[in-house]
Amino acid sequence: MSTVSEDPQSPPAESVRVSVVVPVFNPNEAFDELIASLDRQTLDRSQFEVLLCDDGSDEQTRERLAKVESTRPYVRVLYLPHSGWPGTPRNEGVAAARGRYVQFVDQDDWLFESALEALCDYADEHGSDVVVGKEVGIGRPLPRRIYRRDVPDAKLGEDPLLEMLTPHKMFRTAFLREKQVRFPDGKVRLEDHLFVMRAYFEASTISILGSVPCYAWVKRSGSASSSRIDPDSYFPHLEAVLDLVERYTEPGRLRDRLLRHWFRGKILKRVSGKRMVGYPAEYRTRLLDAVIPIVQRRFGPGVDAGLAFPQRIRAALLRADRRGDLVAFARFEKEMKCRVAVTSASWSRGGGLSLGLRVEITRDGQDALVFDDGTLTSLPVPMDGLPTGLLEAGRELRNDRIELVLAPADGEVRHLATASLRGRSTATLAVDPLRVFGPDDEAREARIVAKVRRAGWTFEVPLTSDAATLAGAGRSPLLAGRTCTPVAARGGAVELRRVWPGGRFKDLAGRAVRRMRSRARGR
């Protein structure tokens, strides 16, 4: 049973638009950042409440929470017995919530200042049961496709809802209670997926608010990693998610599309390349003992049809229980090396930088991916007994591409240019400095990174060049009172540098994340 502190000055229930539910257990200093972000909300404080759901923390934390509560009328603390997992505290928060909506927030993260107001307004406007507000990764990369545009009425299987299954969303409180959508109690892996997918299936209206930054998902030092899980305890929980999908769908296209998400991310990714080769033999055996029966039972040809070329090979080897060949294929992937080099560089009159590029993907000094009429011929793994056409990659080869991005030290990535490869090894891209040079960009590091997609494999490597090739380009024409030049830094990595009047160099790098956080904190 929970103990809830009541404050006579807290907002009346009828005026509360949203309850912010925060599971808490012995938080560190990042918790102060969360509370500060709640203090800055543009939504009037009479219209929201914060429920700090304490999961049996120590006495020092309880005193800390009591102090937060005593100085903020909109904060209530729920003192709960220790459960050891965030599901139960979240459920208790929903039960105690007085708001029309519930927004889940974790104790290490924070909200942008307009988040609650924007989310409530959007949900009111569209009658949403679930609102997927834009999450911004701080120190961690996040999927981008889901937030490309606002989608008032998003559909499973059509819109990219599965890209973000974190619980950091807003839900209509009456909807959660009426449909009895709850987190599983106790220590349950993938509890977020179980909760969010159940809400997705039950919801009448799911909305995506991609135009407004709402939630800062922060990667802290020491954060737990999912790269090495205990197969015996993890995969029964994965099957519970698959059971949920099958309960709410009929056999066919939608079910296959949904199942494919977990097949790719929770199984095939774990048996690929460097990760698979790096497992100790005993762990690899336990992993394959757990996943091979799941693959054989749960993922049929309809699921495979939407997989990328290397994923289809992995799936076939798993299904056939070809463990040695699966490891050999992973070693083949691990040993592939990608290099993207500048072969020419010149400035156009309009100020664009034209770069000729060559892409090389090798293994043991030879071309790693050799195709004959769309069929891979360089794979050192026997294909006898496997499905016919498994090595045909025509679809993927047509989608080959190279993208150049600016990857500064602060973690924000800026797109520069993209070109199609379609099986070729050369491309020419035009980089427009005006798209990436901001008036306040003064950070000291900005290397260009090449992202290559080849036959379904992806590589991310520094763009390289010899100094002479870049020197031939010289400085750009005058752009907004300054010029810029490409430079070969240590190891040949290509950087763009801005040249200011008087010849003073400043490296180009994005500071947008730091500026955004600074504005959010009112600094």
C-alpha positions as CSV (number, residue, x, y, z in Angstrom):
1,M,0.0,0.0,0.0
2,S,1.2,3.5,-0.8
3,T,1.4,6.5,1.4
4,V,0.4,9.7,-0.4
5,S,1.3,13.1,1.0
6,E,-1.6,15.6,0.5
7,D,-1.0,19.3,0.4
8,P,-4.0,21.6,0.9
9,Q,-2.4,24.1,-1.4
10,S,-2.1,21.7,-4.3
11,P,-4.2,22.3,-7.4
12,P,-7.8,21.0,-7.3
13,A,-8.4,17.8,-9.2
14,E,-10.8,19.4,-11.7
15,S,-8.2,21.9,-12.9
16,V,-5.3,19.4,-13.4
17,R,-4.7,18.8,-17.0
18,V,-1.8,16.4,-16.7
19,S,-0.1,14.3,-14.0
20,V,3.6,13.8,-14.4
21,V,4.5,10.4,-13.0
22,V,8.1,9.9,-12.0
23,P,9.3,6.5,-10.5
24,V,12.1,7.4,-8.1
25,F,14.7,5.3,-6.4
26,N,17.8,6.9,-4.7
27,P,18.3,9.4,-7.5
28,N,21.6,11.2,-8.1
29,E,22.2,14.9,-8.9
30,A,20.5,14.5,-12.3
31,F,17.2,14.5,-10.4
32,D,17.7,18.2,-9.6
33,E,17.8,18.9,-13.4
34,L,14.5,17.1,-13.8
35,I,12.8,19.2,-11.0
36,A,14.3,22.4,-12.5
37,S,12.8,21.5,-15.9
38,L,9.4,21.0,-14.2
39,D,9.7,24.4,-12.5
40,R,10.2,26.0,-15.9
41,Q,7.1,24.6,-17.6
42,T,5.1,27.1,-19.5
43,L,1.9,25.3,-18.5
44,D,0.4,27.1,-15.5
45,R,1.3,25.3,-12.3
46,S,-2.3,25.1,-11.3
47,Q,-2.9,22.8,-14.4
48,F,-0.3,20.1,-13.7
49,E,0.8,18.0,-10.8
50,V,4.0,15.9,-10.3
51,L,3.8,12.5,-8.6
52,L,7.1,11.4,-7.3
53,C,6.6,7.6,-6.8
54,D,9.3,6.6,-4.4
55,D,10.1,2.9,-4.7
56,G,11.4,2.4,-1.1
57,S,14.4,4.7,-1.3
58,D,16.7,5.3,1.6
59,E,16.1,7.9,4.4
60,Q,18.3,10.5,2.7
61,T,16.2,10.4,-0.5
62,R,12.9,10.5,1.5
63,E,14.1,13.7,3.1
64,R,15.2,15.1,-0.2
65,L,11.7,14.3,-1.7
66,A,10.0,15.8,1.3
67,K,11.9,19.0,0.8
68,V,10.9,19.2,-2.9
69,E,7.3,18.6,-2.0
70,S,7.3,21.2,0.8
71,T,8.5,23.9,-1.6
72,R,6.3,23.1,-4.5
73,P,2.5,22.9,-4.1
74,Y,2.1,21.0,-7.4
75,V,4.3,18.1,-6.2
76,R,3.0,15.0,-4.3
77,V,5.2,12.2,-3.0
78,L,3.9,8.6,-3.0
79,Y,6.0,6.5,-0.5
80,L,5.9,2.9,-1.7
81,P,7.3,-0.4,-0.6
82,H,10.4,-1.4,-2.6
83,S,9.6,-3.3,-5.8
84,G,13.0,-3.1,-7.5
85,W,11.6,-2.1,-10.9
86,P,9.8,1.0,-12.3
87,G,6.5,-0.8,-13.3
88,T,4.8,-0.8,-10.0
89,P,5.6,2.8,-9.1
90,R,4.2,3.9,-12.5
91,N,1.1,1.9,-11.9
92,E,0.6,3.5,-8.4
93,G,1.1,6.9,-10.1
94,V,-1.6,6.3,-12.6
95,A,-3.9,5.1,-9.8
96,A,-3.3,8.4,-7.8
97,A,-3.3,10.7,-10.8
98,R,-5.8,13.6,-10.8
99,G,-4.9,14.9,-14.3
100,R,-6.8,14.3,-17.5
101,Y,-3.5,12.9,-18.9
102,V,-0.5,11.1,-17.5
103,Q,3.0,11.8,-18.7
104,F,5.7,9.4,-17.7
105,V,9.2,10.7,-17.0
106,D,12.3,8.9,-15.6
107,Q,14.3,10.4,-12.8
108,D,17.5,10.9,-14.9
109,D,15.7,12.8,-17.7
110,W,14.0,16.2,-18.1
111,L,11.3,18.0,-20.0
112,F,11.6,20.9,-22.4
113,E,9.9,24.0,-21.0
114,S,6.9,23.9,-23.4
115,A,6.4,20.2,-23.3
116,L,3.4,19.8,-21.0
117,E,1.5,22.7,-22.6
118,A,2.2,21.5,-26.1
119,L,1.3,17.9,-25.4
120,C,-1.9,18.8,-23.6
121,D,-3.0,21.1,-26.3
122,Y,-2.3,18.6,-29.0
123,A,-4.1,15.8,-27.2
124,D,-7.1,18.1,-26.6
125,E,-7.2,19.1,-30.2
126,H,-7.1,15.6,-31.6
127,G,-8.9,13.6,-28.9
128,S,-5.8,11.5,-28.4
129,D,-5.5,8.5,-26.1
130,V,-1.7,8.4,-26.7
131,V,0.6,11.3,-27.7
132,V,4.1,10.4,-28.8
133,G,6.0,13.6,-28.1
134,K,9.3,14.3,-29.7
135,E,12.2,12.8,-27.7
136,V,15.7,14.3,-28.1
137,G,18.7,12.1,-27.3
138,I,21.3,13.7,-25.1
139,G,24.4,11.7,-25.5
140,R,22.6,9.0,-27.3
141,P,21.4,8.6,-31.0
142,L,17.6,8.3,-31.5
143,P,15.5,7.4,-34.5
144,R,14.6,10.4,-36.6
145,R,11.9,9.1,-39.0
146,I,9.2,9.0,-36.3
147,Y,9.5,12.7,-35.7
148,R,9.7,14.0,-39.2
149,R,6.2,15.4,-39.1
150,D,3.2,15.7,-36.9
151,V,0.7,12.8,-37.3
152,P,-2.6,13.5,-35.5
153,D,-4.0,10.0,-36.2
154,A,-1.0,7.6,-36.5
155,K,-1.6,3.9,-37.5
156,L,0.3,0.9,-36.5
157,G,2.0,-0.7,-39.5
158,E,1.8,2.5,-41.5
159,D,3.5,5.1,-39.4
160,P,6.8,4.5,-37.6
161,L,5.4,4.1,-34.1
162,L,7.6,1.1,-33.3
163,E,10.7,3.2,-33.6
164,M,10.2,4.5,-30.0
165,L,8.6,2.2,-27.5
166,T,9.9,4.0,-24.5
167,P,7.2,4.9,-21.9
168,H,8.1,8.6,-22.2
169,K,4.7,9.5,-23.6
170,M,1.4,11.1,-22.7
171,F,-1.6,8.9,-22.1
172,R,-5.3,9.8,-21.4
173,T,-5.8,8.7,-17.8
174,A,-9.4,7.5,-18.2
175,F,-8.2,5.4,-21.2
176,L,-5.5,3.7,-19.1
177,R,-8.0,2.9,-16.4
178,E,-10.9,1.9,-18.6
179,K,-8.8,-0.5,-20.7
180,Q,-6.7,-1.6,-17.7
181,V,-3.5,-0.8,-19.4
182,R,-0.8,-1.4,-16.8
183,F,2.9,-2.1,-16.5
184,P,3.7,-5.6,-15.3
185,D,4.6,-5.7,-11.6
186,G,8.0,-7.0,-10.6
187,K,11.1,-7.3,-12.6
188,V,10.0,-7.9,-16.1
189,R,12.2,-7.2,-19.1
190,L,10.6,-5.3,-22.0
191,E,7.9,-4.0,-19.7
192,D,7.9,-0.8,-21.6
193,H,7.1,-2.7,-24.8
194,L,4.3,-4.6,-23.2
195,F,2.7,-1.4,-21.8
196,V,3.1,0.8,-24.9
197,M,2.0,-1.9,-27.4
198,R,-1.1,-2.7,-25.3
199,A,-1.9,1.0,-25.3
200,Y,-1.3,1.2,-29.1
201,F,-3.6,-1.7,-29.7
202,E,-6.4,-0.4,-27.5
203,A,-6.2,3.3,-28.4
204,S,-8.7,4.9,-30.7
205,T,-6.4,7.8,-31.6
206,I,-2.5,7.7,-31.4
207,S,-0.9,11.1,-32.2
208,I,2.7,11.9,-33.0
209,L,3.9,15.4,-32.0
210,G,7.2,15.6,-34.0
211,S,7.5,19.4,-34.4
212,V,8.0,20.3,-30.7
213,P,10.9,19.0,-28.6
214,C,9.3,17.5,-25.5
215,Y,11.4,14.9,-23.7
216,A,15.2,14.9,-23.2
217,W,16.3,11.2,-22.9
218,V,19.7,11.5,-21.3
219,K,22.5,8.9,-21.4
220,R,24.3,9.0,-18.2
221,S,27.7,7.4,-17.4
222,G,27.2,3.9,-16.1
223,S,23.8,3.4,-17.8
224,A,22.9,-0.2,-18.3
225,S,23.5,-1.7,-21.7
226,S,21.3,-4.2,-23.4
227,S,24.1,-5.7,-25.5
228,R,24.7,-8.6,-23.1
229,I,21.5,-10.1,-21.7
230,D,20.8,-13.3,-19.9
231,P,19.2,-15.5,-22.6
232,D,17.3,-17.8,-20.2
233,S,15.5,-14.9,-18.4
234,Y,15.2,-12.4,-21.3
235,F,13.7,-14.3,-24.1
236,P,10.6,-15.6,-22.3
237,H,9.8,-11.9,-21.8
238,L,10.3,-11.3,-25.5
239,E,7.8,-14.1,-26.2
240,A,5.3,-12.3,-24.0
241,V,5.5,-9.3,-26.3
242,L,5.1,-11.6,-29.3
243,D,2.1,-13.2,-27.7
244,L,0.6,-9.7,-27.2
245,V,1.1,-8.9,-30.9
246,E,-0.5,-12.2,-32.0
247,R,-3.4,-11.7,-29.6
248,Y,-4.3,-8.4,-31.2
249,T,-3.6,-9.2,-34.9
250,E,-4.7,-11.8,-37.5
251,P,-2.1,-13.8,-39.5
252,G,-1.0,-11.6,-42.4
253,R,0.8,-8.5,-43.5
254,L,0.3,-6.4,-40.3
255,R,1.3,-9.1,-38.0
256,D,4.4,-9.9,-40.0
257,R,5.4,-6.3,-40.1
258,L,5.0,-5.9,-36.4
259,L,6.8,-9.2,-35.5
260,R,9.7,-8.1,-37.8
261,H,10.5,-5.2,-35.5
262,W,11.4,-7.5,-32.6
263,F,13.0,-10.2,-34.9
264,R,15.4,-7.5,-36.2
265,G,16.1,-5.7,-33.0
266,K,16.1,-8.3,-30.4
267,I,17.4,-11.4,-32.2
268,L,19.1,-10.8,-35.5
269,K,21.0,-7.8,-34.2
270,R,22.4,-9.9,-31.4
271,V,23.8,-12.6,-33.7
272,S,25.5,-10.2,-36.2
273,G,29.1,-9.3,-36.9
274,K,31.4,-8.1,-34.1
275,R,28.9,-8.8,-31.4
276,M,28.4,-12.5,-32.3
277,V,32.1,-13.2,-32.8
278,G,32.9,-11.5,-29.5
279,Y,30.7,-13.7,-27.3
280,P,32.4,-16.3,-25.2
281,A,31.6,-19.8,-26.6
282,E,29.5,-20.8,-23.6
283,Y,27.4,-17.6,-23.8
284,R,26.9,-18.0,-27.5
285,T,25.6,-21.5,-27.0
286,R,23.1,-20.4,-24.4
287,L,22.0,-17.5,-26.7
288,L,21.5,-19.8,-29.7
289,D,19.7,-22.4,-27.5
290,A,17.2,-19.8,-26.5
291,V,16.7,-18.0,-29.9
292,I,16.7,-20.8,-32.5
293,P,13.4,-22.4,-31.2
294,I,11.8,-18.9,-31.1
295,V,12.9,-18.2,-34.7
296,Q,11.6,-21.6,-35.9
297,R,8.2,-21.2,-34.1
298,R,7.4,-17.5,-34.4
299,F,9.0,-16.0,-37.5
300,G,7.8,-17.3,-40.9
301,P,8.5,-16.4,-44.5
302,G,6.2,-13.4,-44.4
303,V,8.5,-11.9,-41.7
304,D,11.6,-12.6,-43.7
305,A,10.2,-10.9,-46.8
306,G,10.7,-7.4,-45.2
307,L,14.2,-8.1,-43.9
308,A,17.4,-6.6,-45.4
309,F,19.7,-8.9,-47.4
310,P,22.2,-9.8,-44.5
311,Q,19.3,-10.2,-42.1
312,R,17.7,-12.7,-44.4
313,I,20.9,-14.8,-44.5
314,R,21.1,-14.7,-40.7
315,A,17.4,-15.7,-40.4
316,A,17.9,-18.7,-42.7
317,L,21.0,-19.9,-40.8
318,L,19.2,-19.6,-37.5
319,R,16.1,-21.4,-38.8
320,A,18.3,-24.2,-40.1
321,D,20.3,-24.4,-36.8
322,R,23.5,-23.9,-38.8
323,R,25.5,-22.5,-35.8
324,G,29.0,-22.9,-37.3
325,D,28.0,-21.1,-40.5
326,L,26.2,-18.4,-38.5
327,V,29.5,-17.7,-36.7
328,A,31.4,-17.8,-40.0
329,F,29.0,-15.3,-41.5
330,A,29.3,-13.0,-38.5
331,R,33.1,-13.2,-38.8
332,F,32.8,-12.3,-42.5
333,E,30.7,-9.2,-41.4
334,K,33.2,-8.2,-38.7
335,E,36.2,-8.4,-41.0
336,M,34.7,-6.1,-43.7
337,K,36.4,-2.7,-43.8
338,C,34.9,0.4,-45.4
339,R,36.9,3.4,-46.6
340,V,35.5,6.5,-48.2
341,A,38.2,8.7,-49.8
342,V,38.0,12.1,-51.5
343,T,39.3,11.8,-55.1
344,S,38.6,15.4,-56.1
345,A,37.5,18.7,-54.5
346,S,36.5,22.0,-56.0
347,W,34.3,25.1,-55.2
348,S,31.5,26.2,-57.4
349,R,30.8,29.9,-58.0
350,G,27.8,29.7,-55.8
351,G,29.9,28.5,-52.9
352,G,29.2,24.8,-52.9
353,L,32.0,22.3,-52.3
354,S,31.9,19.5,-54.9
355,L,33.6,16.3,-53.6
356,G,34.4,13.2,-55.8
357,L,34.3,10.1,-53.6
358,R,35.4,6.5,-53.9
359,V,33.9,3.8,-51.6
360,E,35.9,0.7,-50.9
361,I,34.6,-2.3,-48.9
362,T,37.3,-4.9,-48.4
363,R,38.2,-8.0,-46.5
364,D,41.7,-9.3,-46.4
365,G,42.7,-6.7,-48.9
366,Q,40.2,-7.9,-51.5
367,D,36.7,-6.7,-52.5
368,A,34.4,-8.1,-49.8
369,L,31.1,-7.8,-51.7
370,V,31.3,-9.1,-55.2
371,F,28.0,-9.5,-57.1
372,D,27.2,-11.3,-60.3
373,D,24.0,-10.0,-61.7
374,G,22.8,-9.1,-58.3
375,T,23.9,-12.3,-56.6
376,L,26.6,-12.3,-54.0
377,T,29.5,-14.6,-55.0
378,S,32.1,-13.7,-52.4
379,L,30.5,-15.2,-49.3
380,P,32.7,-17.8,-47.6
381,V,29.7,-19.8,-46.2
382,P,28.1,-22.8,-48.0
383,M,24.5,-22.2,-49.1
384,D,23.5,-25.8,-49.8
385,G,20.2,-26.7,-48.2
386,L,19.2,-23.1,-47.7
387,P,16.3,-21.3,-49.6
388,T,16.9,-20.7,-53.3
389,G,17.7,-17.1,-54.1
390,L,19.0,-16.3,-50.6
391,L,22.1,-14.5,-52.0
392,E,20.1,-12.3,-54.4
393,A,20.4,-8.7,-53.3
394,G,19.0,-6.8,-56.2
395,R,16.5,-4.8,-54.1
396,E,19.2,-3.7,-51.7
397,L,21.7,-2.8,-54.4
398,R,19.2,-0.5,-56.0
399,N,19.0,1.3,-52.6
400,D,22.7,1.7,-52.1
401,R,23.6,5.2,-51.0
402,I,26.2,7.4,-49.3
403,E,25.4,10.2,-46.9
404,L,27.8,12.8,-45.6
405,V,27.1,14.2,-42.1
406,L,28.9,16.6,-39.8
407,A,29.6,14.9,-36.5
408,P,30.8,17.4,-33.9
409,A,32.0,16.4,-30.5
410,D,28.7,17.5,-28.7
411,G,26.7,14.7,-30.3
412,E,24.5,16.6,-32.7
413,V,24.6,15.3,-36.3
414,R,24.0,17.6,-39.2
415,H,23.2,16.2,-42.7
416,L,25.3,17.6,-45.5
417,A,24.5,15.6,-48.7
418,T,23.3,12.3,-50.0
419,A,23.9,10.4,-53.3
420,S,22.7,7.1,-54.7
421,L,25.3,4.4,-55.4
422,R,23.2,1.7,-57.0
423,G,26.0,-0.8,-57.0
424,R,28.7,1.7,-58.0
425,S,31.8,2.6,-56.0
426,T,32.0,6.3,-56.9
427,A,29.8,9.3,-56.3
428,T,30.0,13.1,-56.5
429,L,28.3,15.1,-53.7
430,A,27.9,18.8,-53.3
431,V,28.2,20.3,-49.8
432,D,26.6,23.7,-49.2
433,P,28.3,25.4,-46.3
434,L,25.5,27.8,-45.8
435,R,23.3,24.9,-44.7
436,V,25.6,24.1,-41.8
437,F,27.5,27.3,-40.9
438,G,25.5,29.1,-38.2
439,P,26.5,32.5,-36.9
440,D,27.2,31.1,-33.4
441,D,29.1,28.0,-34.4
442,E,32.4,28.3,-32.6
443,A,33.1,24.8,-31.3
444,R,36.5,23.3,-32.1
445,E,35.9,20.0,-33.9
446,A,33.9,19.1,-37.0
447,R,34.9,16.1,-39.0
448,I,32.8,14.8,-41.9
449,V,31.5,11.3,-41.5
450,A,30.4,9.1,-44.4
451,K,27.5,6.8,-43.9
452,V,27.4,4.0,-46.5
453,R,24.6,1.6,-47.2
454,R,25.8,-1.3,-49.4
455,A,23.6,-4.3,-50.1
456,G,21.8,-3.9,-46.8
457,W,25.0,-3.5,-44.7
458,T,25.6,-0.1,-43.2
459,F,29.0,1.5,-42.4
460,E,29.9,4.7,-40.7
461,V,33.4,5.9,-41.2
462,P,35.4,9.2,-41.3
463,L,35.7,10.8,-44.7
464,T,39.4,10.7,-45.6
465,S,41.6,12.5,-48.0
466,D,45.3,13.3,-48.7
467,A,46.2,17.0,-48.0
468,A,47.1,17.7,-51.7
469,T,43.6,16.8,-53.0
470,L,41.9,19.1,-50.6
471,A,44.5,21.9,-51.0
472,G,43.6,21.9,-54.7
473,A,40.2,23.2,-53.8
474,G,41.4,26.2,-51.8
475,R,39.1,28.5,-49.9
476,S,35.5,29.0,-50.7
477,P,34.1,32.2,-52.2
478,L,33.0,34.7,-49.6
479,L,30.0,33.4,-47.6
480,A,28.3,35.6,-45.1
481,G,31.4,37.6,-44.4
482,R,33.7,34.6,-44.1
483,T,35.3,31.8,-46.2
484,C,35.8,28.1,-45.4
485,T,38.2,25.4,-46.5
486,P,38.4,21.6,-46.3
487,V,41.4,20.4,-44.3
488,A,42.9,16.9,-43.9
489,A,43.4,16.5,-40.2
490,R,45.2,13.7,-38.3
491,G,44.9,10.4,-40.1
492,G,43.6,12.1,-43.2
493,A,40.1,12.8,-41.6
494,V,38.4,15.6,-43.5
495,E,37.3,18.7,-41.6
496,L,35.6,21.8,-42.8
497,R,37.0,25.0,-41.2
498,R,35.7,28.5,-41.3
499,V,38.1,31.3,-42.1
500,W,37.4,34.6,-40.4
501,P,38.6,38.0,-41.4
502,G,42.3,38.3,-40.6
503,G,42.9,34.6,-41.3
504,R,41.8,33.3,-37.9
505,F,40.5,29.7,-38.1
506,K,37.5,28.3,-36.2
507,D,36.5,24.7,-36.6
508,L,32.9,24.1,-37.6
509,A,30.9,22.0,-35.2
510,G,27.2,22.0,-34.2
511,R,26.5,23.5,-30.8
512,A,22.7,23.2,-31.2
513,V,22.3,20.6,-28.5
514,R,24.2,22.7,-26.0
515,R,22.4,25.9,-27.0
516,M,19.0,24.1,-26.8
517,R,19.7,22.8,-23.3
518,S,21.0,26.2,-22.2
519,R,17.8,27.9,-23.4
520,A,15.6,25.2,-21.8
521,R,17.3,25.9,-18.4
522,G,16.9,29.6,-18.8
523,R,20.7,30.2,-18.7
